[in-house]
Amino acid sequence: MAKTLREKQSVFARLVSLLILEAEAQGFEVTIGEVYRSPEEAERLFKLGKGIKNSLHTLKLAVDINLFKNGVYLSSTDSHRSLGEWWEGLSTPPDIICHWGGRFGDGNHYSVGHAGRK
């Protein structure tokens, strides 16, 4: 039986904790950026060309993770590559597919897909 949205949200929360631990194991310091985004904020950002209307942030299935090394913020997508690829490896198809935003120009975005969204 397919996982419900609420079940996916619980799995996502657990996986994010593992993501943070893995980031630290890889030598990064982490801060958490946006997790929840209201539908209104998603719409506003979409109109500014800075997001999508159907963001998984509105479903509590996405997080933006900020990485630092030696106190320096790492803003490039490539800085997230090892962590993003590790995140993708947490997928347990068919219900839990972990997406890394580096595949679509949003390097610090980590999500679990839902209803065709990533």
Secondary structure, DSSP 8 states (H G I E B T S, - for coil): ----HHHHHHHHHHHHHHHHHHHHHTT-EEEE------HHHHHHHHHTTSS-TT-GGGGT-EEEEEEEETTEEE-SGGGGHHHHHHHHTT-BTTTB-EEEGGGGT-TTEEEE-BTTB-
